[in-house]
Protein backbone atom coordinates (compact mmCIF):
# COMPACT_ATOMS: atom_id res chain seq x y z
CA UNK A 1 0.00 0.00 0.00
CA UNK A 2 1.46 3.33 -1.06
CA UNK A 3 2.13 5.94 1.57
CA UNK A 4 -0.33 8.85 1.25
CA UNK A 5 1.25 12.07 0.15
CA UNK A 6 1.14 15.29 2.13
CA UNK A 7 -1.52 16.59 -0.26
CA UNK A 8 -3.77 13.56 0.29
CA UNK A 9 -7.38 14.44 1.10
CA UNK A 10 -7.25 11.99 4.05
CA UNK A 11 -4.59 14.09 5.78
CA UNK A 12 -6.75 17.21 5.66
CA UNK A 13 -9.80 15.22 6.82
CA UNK A 14 -7.96 13.85 9.92
CA UNK A 15 -6.60 17.18 11.15
CA UNK A 16 -9.88 18.32 12.82
CA UNK A 17 -10.16 14.93 14.56
CA UNK A 18 -6.61 15.20 15.91
CA UNK A 19 -7.23 18.73 17.18
CA UNK A 20 -10.44 17.56 18.90
CA UNK A 21 -8.62 14.68 20.60
CA UNK A 22 -5.86 16.99 21.90
CA UNK A 23 -8.45 19.44 23.17
CA UNK A 24 -10.35 16.66 24.93
CA UNK A 25 -7.17 15.38 26.61
CA UNK A 26 -6.29 18.90 27.77
CA UNK A 27 -9.78 19.45 29.20
CA UNK A 28 -9.68 16.09 30.99
CA UNK A 29 -6.30 16.88 32.55
CA UNK A 30 -7.46 20.31 33.71
CA UNK A 31 -10.60 18.79 35.25
CA UNK A 32 -8.48 16.26 37.18
CA UNK A 33 -6.21 19.02 38.48
CA UNK A 34 -9.21 21.04 39.68
CA UNK A 35 -10.70 17.99 41.38
CA UNK A 36 -7.34 17.24 43.07
CA UNK A 37 -7.10 20.81 44.43
CA UNK A 38 -10.60 20.57 45.85
CA UNK A 39 -9.86 17.33 47.79
CA UNK A 40 -9.97 17.69 51.60
CA UNK A 41 -6.59 17.55 53.37
CA UNK A 42 -5.50 14.08 54.62
CA UNK A 43 -6.42 13.23 58.23
CA UNK A 44 -3.79 13.94 60.84
CA UNK A 45 -1.79 11.11 62.28
CA UNK A 46 -2.10 10.02 65.90
CA UNK A 47 1.23 11.66 66.67
CA UNK A 48 0.11 15.01 65.28
CA UNK A 49 -3.18 14.85 67.18
CA UNK A 50 -1.34 13.98 70.38
CA UNK A 51 1.13 16.86 69.99
CA UNK A 52 -1.74 19.29 69.37
CA UNK A 53 -3.57 18.07 72.46
CA UNK A 54 -0.41 18.32 74.57
CA UNK A 55 0.47 21.89 73.61
CA UNK A 56 1.39 23.86 76.72
CA UNK A 57 1.77 20.74 78.89
CA UNK A 58 5.14 20.37 80.61
CA UNK A 59 6.70 16.87 80.63
CA UNK A 60 6.96 15.20 84.02
CA UNK A 61 10.56 14.50 85.04
CA UNK A 62 10.89 11.00 86.49
CA UNK A 63 14.09 9.00 86.54
CA UNK A 64 12.36 5.80 87.65
CA UNK A 65 10.94 3.21 85.30
CA UNK A 66 8.72 0.41 86.49
CA UNK A 67 9.81 -2.76 84.75
CA UNK A 68 7.15 -5.40 84.10
CA UNK A 69 7.34 -8.46 86.28
CA UNK A 70 9.30 -11.41 84.89
CA UNK A 71 7.50 -14.68 85.35
CA UNK A 72 9.54 -17.86 85.64
CA UNK A 73 9.60 -20.24 82.70
CA UNK A 74 7.24 -23.23 83.01
CA UNK A 75 10.05 -25.46 81.75
CA UNK A 76 12.65 -26.86 84.20
CA UNK A 77 15.55 -25.14 82.42
CA UNK A 78 17.93 -25.28 85.37
CA UNK A 79 17.28 -28.98 85.89
CA UNK A 80 18.04 -29.62 82.23
CA UNK A 81 21.29 -27.70 82.55
CA UNK A 82 22.27 -29.62 85.68
CA UNK A 83 21.52 -32.96 84.02
CA UNK A 84 23.48 -32.00 80.93
CA UNK A 85 26.48 -30.98 83.04
CA UNK A 86 26.37 -34.21 85.05
CA UNK A 87 26.11 -36.37 81.94
CA UNK A 88 28.89 -34.39 80.23
CA UNK A 89 31.19 -34.80 83.21
CA UNK A 90 30.38 -38.50 83.42
CA UNK A 91 31.77 -39.22 79.94
CA UNK A 92 35.30 -40.55 80.18
CA UNK A 93 37.87 -41.28 77.51
CA UNK A 94 38.75 -44.61 79.12
CA UNK A 95 36.45 -47.54 78.44
CA UNK A 96 37.13 -51.30 78.61
CA UNK A 97 37.12 -51.79 74.83
CA UNK A 98 39.92 -52.75 72.51
CA UNK A 99 41.45 -50.07 70.36
CA UNK A 100 39.84 -49.57 66.99
CA UNK A 101 41.80 -50.39 63.88
CA UNK A 102 41.92 -47.76 61.16
CA UNK A 103 38.77 -48.07 59.06
CA UNK A 104 36.99 -50.32 61.57
CA UNK A 105 33.25 -49.71 61.65
CA UNK A 106 31.56 -48.19 64.70
CA UNK A 107 28.79 -50.47 65.89
CA UNK A 108 26.93 -50.64 69.19
CA UNK A 109 23.61 -51.91 70.54
CA UNK A 110 22.65 -51.33 74.16
CA UNK A 111 21.74 -54.54 76.01
CA UNK A 112 17.99 -55.07 76.10
CA UNK A 113 17.34 -53.16 72.87
CA UNK A 114 15.79 -55.11 70.00
CA UNK A 115 18.36 -56.16 67.37
CA UNK A 116 16.15 -54.95 64.52
CA UNK A 117 16.58 -51.37 65.82
CA UNK A 118 20.26 -51.52 64.85
CA UNK A 119 19.42 -53.18 61.52
CA UNK A 120 16.98 -50.41 60.64
CA UNK A 121 19.55 -47.80 61.67
CA UNK A 122 22.19 -49.36 59.38
CA UNK A 123 19.72 -49.56 56.49
CA UNK A 124 18.84 -45.89 56.87
CA UNK A 125 15.20 -46.42 57.83
CA UNK A 126 15.40 -43.82 60.59
CA UNK A 127 15.05 -40.19 59.51
CA UNK A 128 18.04 -38.09 60.57
CA UNK A 129 16.65 -35.22 62.68
CA UNK A 130 19.85 -33.48 63.71
CA UNK A 131 23.56 -33.25 62.94
CA UNK A 132 26.72 -32.29 64.79
CA UNK A 133 30.01 -31.61 63.00
CA UNK A 134 33.15 -32.05 65.12
CA UNK A 135 35.63 -31.02 62.43
CA UNK A 136 38.34 -28.77 63.83
CA UNK A 137 37.64 -29.63 67.49
CA UNK A 138 40.06 -31.30 69.82
CA UNK A 139 38.81 -34.09 72.06
CA UNK A 140 38.90 -31.69 75.03
CA UNK A 141 36.39 -29.38 73.35
CA UNK A 142 34.47 -32.09 71.49
CA UNK A 143 33.43 -34.01 74.62
CA UNK A 144 31.25 -31.25 76.20
CA UNK A 145 29.87 -30.35 72.77
CA UNK A 146 28.75 -33.95 72.22
CA UNK A 147 27.22 -34.14 75.70
CA UNK A 148 25.20 -30.95 75.28
CA UNK A 149 24.12 -31.94 71.76
CA UNK A 150 22.80 -35.33 72.85
CA UNK A 151 21.00 -33.85 75.85
CA UNK A 152 19.33 -31.18 73.69
CA UNK A 153 18.26 -33.82 71.16
CA UNK A 154 16.75 -35.91 73.95
CA UNK A 155 14.78 -32.93 75.27
CA UNK A 156 13.59 -32.04 71.75
CA UNK A 157 12.67 -35.69 71.08
CA UNK A 158 15.05 -36.15 68.16
CA UNK A 159 15.35 -39.90 67.80
CA UNK A 160 18.05 -40.23 65.13
CA UNK A 161 21.04 -37.89 64.70
CA UNK A 162 24.30 -37.88 62.78
CA UNK A 163 27.65 -36.93 64.31
CA UNK A 164 30.50 -36.18 61.91
CA UNK A 165 33.83 -37.03 63.57
CA UNK A 166 35.99 -36.98 60.45
CA UNK A 167 38.49 -39.49 59.10
CA UNK A 168 41.51 -38.04 60.86
CA UNK A 169 43.22 -36.83 57.68
CA UNK A 170 44.04 -33.53 59.36
CA UNK A 171 45.35 -35.03 62.59
CA UNK A 172 49.01 -35.30 63.52
CA UNK A 173 49.37 -39.02 62.72
CA UNK A 174 46.57 -39.12 60.14
CA UNK A 175 44.50 -41.20 62.58
CA UNK A 176 40.80 -40.76 63.48
CA UNK A 177 41.40 -39.66 67.06
CA UNK A 178 37.80 -38.66 67.73
CA UNK A 179 36.42 -41.91 66.32
CA UNK A 180 37.42 -44.08 69.27
CA UNK A 181 36.70 -41.39 71.82
CA UNK A 182 33.25 -40.82 70.37
CA UNK A 183 32.54 -44.55 70.59
CA UNK A 184 33.42 -44.49 74.28
CA UNK A 185 31.40 -41.35 74.97
CA UNK A 186 28.27 -42.60 73.22
CA UNK A 187 28.32 -45.97 74.97
CA UNK A 188 28.28 -44.21 78.36
CA UNK A 189 25.24 -42.10 77.55
CA UNK A 190 22.01 -43.47 78.97
CA UNK A 191 19.90 -42.01 76.15
CA UNK A 192 21.90 -43.76 73.42
CA UNK A 193 20.21 -46.98 72.28
CA UNK A 194 22.45 -47.83 69.34
CA UNK A 195 24.89 -46.35 66.89
CA UNK A 196 26.58 -47.41 63.69
CA UNK A 197 28.79 -46.09 60.96
CA UNK A 198 26.97 -43.87 58.48
CA UNK A 199 26.25 -45.04 54.96
CA UNK A 200 28.72 -43.90 52.26
CA UNK A 201 26.54 -41.04 51.04
CA UNK A 202 25.92 -39.92 54.67
CA UNK A 203 29.60 -39.64 55.56
CA UNK A 204 30.80 -43.23 55.59
CA UNK A 205 33.63 -43.95 58.00
CA UNK A 206 33.79 -40.26 58.91
CA UNK A 207 30.38 -40.11 60.57
CA UNK A 208 28.15 -42.10 62.91
CA UNK A 209 24.38 -42.46 63.13
CA UNK A 210 23.01 -42.47 66.67
CA UNK A 211 19.62 -43.78 67.81
CA UNK A 212 18.33 -42.05 70.96
CA UNK A 213 15.56 -42.67 73.45
CA UNK A 214 12.39 -40.65 73.17
CA UNK A 215 11.95 -37.90 75.73
CA UNK A 216 9.22 -39.96 77.46
CA UNK A 217 11.32 -43.15 77.72
CA UNK A 218 13.21 -44.00 80.87
N, C-alpha and C positions, 0 to 999 in steps of 0.2 A: 504494500500500500504506500503510495507516494505521500511524502510529507507535505501538508498544506502550506502554501506560500503565505507571506505576510499580508498579501492582498486578498486572501481567501475570504469569502463572505461569512464563513463559520467563525473566523477570528473576531470580526466586528459584532457578530451576534452574541458571542460569549462574554464580551467585555461588560455589558450591564449586569450579567449574572455574577461575575466576579466581584464587581463593585458592591453589589447587594450583599454578598456573603461576607466581605470584609466589614461592611457597615454593621451587619448583624453581630459579628464576633466582637466588634468594638463596643456595641451597646450592651451585649451580654456581660463583658468584662467590667464595664462601668457599673452595671446593676449589682454585680457581685461585690465590688468595692464599696458601694453605698451600703449594701446589706451588712458587710463586715464591720463598717464604722458604726452602725447602729446597734451592734450586738452589745448586751450588757457586760460589764467587766466580770472577769472570773471570780468565783467566791474566794474569800481569804482563807488561808491555811489556818490550822489550829494554833500554830506558833504565832502567827500575826494577830489572831484574835486574843490569844493569851497576853501578848505584849501590850495590846491596846487596853485590855482590862486591868493590867497591872501598872499602868502609868501613874507615877506619883507614889508608888508603894516602895518603901525601903526594904532591901533584903535583910533577913534575920541572920546575924552572925552566930554560927554555932560550930564549934570545932569537933563535936561529938557525932558519931554516926552509929546508929543502932543496927548491928549486923543481924540478919535473920538466924534463927536457931538452926544448928546442924544436927540432924537426926542420925543416929547410928545406922549403919547398913544392916539390912536383915540377913545378910550372908555372913557366916563365920570366917571372915577374912583372916583374922589373926590366927585362928586355929589352923587354917590351911597353910599359912606361912610357917607355923611351928612344925607341922607335920612334914612340910617340904624340907625344912632345915634338918630335922631328925633323920629323914630318909636319905638326904644328901650326905650327911655325916656318916651314916651307917655303911655307905658303899666303900669297900676297900679294894685296893689293887691286888691283894693276895687272896687266892682262892685255890682250893685243893684240886686243880685241874692240871693236866699236862700242857706244856707249851704247844701253841699252834704252829704247824709248819706253814711256810709261805704258800699261799693259795688255798689252804684248807678251808672248807666251808663252815660257816657259823651255823650251828643247829642246836636247838634246845627246846625241850618240852617239860613243863613243870609236872612233877608227880601228881597224879589224880586227874589230870586234864585229858580229855578224850584224844586219842591219836589222830582222828580225822581232822581235828582243829589245825594241827601242824601240816597235814597234807593239803588242806584247803589254802593255808597260808603260802605254801610253796608253789601251789598252782596259780596263785594270784586271784583267788576267789573273794578275798576280802578287799574292800575299797580302802585305799590309802587316804586317811583323813588329816594327815599332818606330816610335816617333814622338818628335820633338823640337820643342818650341814655343819660338820665339825672341822672343815678344812681351815687350816691356819691356826688351830688351837692346840696348845700343849695339853698333856694329860691333866696337869694341875688345874687348868681353866676349863677343860672339857668335862670333868667329873661333875662340878656343880651345875653346869649348863644342862647336862643330861638329866640330872636329878630334878631340876626345876621343870624341864620340858615334860618329862613323864608325869610328874605330879599335876601339871596344868592339863595335860591330855586326859588324865583320869577324871579330874573335876569337870571338864567339858565333855566327858563321855565320848572321847575319840577312841575307837576300838583298835584301829590298825594304823600304825605310823611307820615312817621310813627314816632311818638315821644314816646319814652319809658319813662314814669314817675315813674314806679315802683308801688308796692302795699303798700308801707309804712311799711313793716315788719322790716326794720332796723331803723325806726324812734323812737323817745323817747317814744311816746304813742302808737306805732304800728298803726299809722293812716297815710293815704296817703296824706301827707301835700301838695305835688306838684300837686296833682290831681285837687283840687279846684283852686289853683293859675293858673295852666295851662289853665283851662277852662276860667278864667277871661282874661288872657293874649291873648288867641287866639280870643276871641270874640271882642277884641278891635283892632285887626289887619285888616286893610282894604283889604289885599289880601286874607284873609281867607273867603272862601265861605261856607264851612260846615266842621263839624268834628263829629266823632262818636267813640265809643269804638271799639278797634280792635277785630277781631274774635279770638276765643280761641287759634288757632294755630299761630296767629300773635302777641300774648301777652295778649289777653283777657283784664281783668280790669286793667292791668298794663301798657297799651299802648293806644294811640289814633291815629286814621287815620285822616289826615287833607287834605282837598281839597282846592287847591289854584287857584287864577286867573292865566291866561296865561300872559306872559310878554307883550303882546300887548293889553290886556284888561285894561280898566279904572275902 
